[in-house]
Amino acid sequence: MAAARVLLLLSGRPVSPSFVQSVCRLLGAGPGLGPWATLCGLKRGRLVLSDGPSPGASTRLPLQLKAPGAELPRNRGVDLGVAIILQSSDQTVLLTRRTRTLSVSPNLWVPPGGHVELDEELLDGGLRELWEESGLQLPQGQFSWVPLGLWESAYPPRLSWGLPKYHHIILYLLVVSQESQQQLQASTYLAQARIQPNRSEVSAFMWLGPDVAAAVAATEDGTETPRHLPQELPPSVLTVELAEEGGARPLALPVSTLLRTTPTTAEGKERVSSGTKFALRLWLQHLGSLRRRARRL
């Protein structure tokens, strides 16, 4: 059996959760979906979570649940993913739209990310996924990073769509570049563009600013999609869509598309994933804490 990617310390005793076990519940999280403050350690290729103070888990991060319960295979573990919230120096973040032909989460707007290899540091795994999906390589010494939070997720997200086939803990890492959005993107329409998305996984990308991100993060699954946009929001955001015949073209994407919530019966509808909304909320909280700190200085 493959080495466990997610390890729990329950009263100091190491436990590897199985596919059918909710990590949040094993940690003694309260009722509801969270988020809960959780002690964690970022190890090479592995995430260590603890229900109490431990030398191996000293970082406190919010953990939120999005995992339905059902009769599921018991001979599998919980997998580990990492996603990069890449922030430009002018405070926009990069989101990519997954292609509609993918078997998992098609047509969803998410940050670049994926699985972590066992021999990888978690940041290295995230930066590798950033490069594989977007073509972006960040120069050493020109970015900083901080862990934002953890998201427990099952796919499909609703039992009405079928039993879950995947069970992950996703670690969201905020990577703050010293370069602007324009410097990171360069010219999308030239061969030397820095962003060169992997067309088998990515069909479009965009840079999202705090105002629109706040509106997206405020939408809650299980509620109706807002029928009217707040007056301060633009009607659309500029995205870059990859053409099937090659090349790329600008596209004005209606903001209302980004405010959609999880549908009850059908998958494949373009929207922002629930985990991404959670990560955007954490990013905005991080920005707010930096601004408050700057005002006090």
TAHU-V931815 format. One record per backbone hydrogen bond with DSSP energy under -1.0 kcal/mol. NH is the residue of the N-H (numbers start at 1). CO is the residue of the C=O. Records with the same first field share a line. If there is no record, write none. Layout:
NH=CO + CO
This chain:
7=47
8=15
9=49
10=13
13=10
15=8
19=76
21=18
26=22
27=23
28=25
29=24
36=63
38=61
40=59
41=48
43=46
45=120
46=43
47=5
48=41
49=7
50=39
51=9
57=54
59=40
61=38
63=36
64=150
65=33
66=152
78=17
79=167
81=169
82=114
83=171
84=112
85=173
86=84
87=175
88=92
89=179
91=88
93=208
94=86
95=206
96=110
97=204
98=108
99=201
102=99
108=105
109=271
110=96
114=82
116=80
120=117
125=121
126=122
127=123
128=124
129=125
130=126
131=127
132=128
133=129
134=130
135=131
142=139
144=176
146=174
148=172
149=172
150=62
151=170
152=64
153=168
154=66
155=166
161=158
162=159
165=155
166=155
168=153
169=79
170=151
171=81
172=149
173=83
174=146
175=85
176=144
177=87
178=142
184=180
185=181
186=182
190=187
193=190
196=134
198=133
201=198
202=198
203=97
205=240
206=95
208=93
213=209
214=210
215=211
216=212
217=213
218=214
219=216
223=220
233=230
237=253
239=251
240=205
241=249
242=203
243=247
246=243
249=241
251=239
253=237
255=235
257=254
260=257
273=109
277=273
278=274
279=275
280=276
281=277
282=278
283=279
284=280
285=281
286=282
287=283
288=284
289=285
290=286
291=287
292=288
293=289
294=290
295=291
296=292
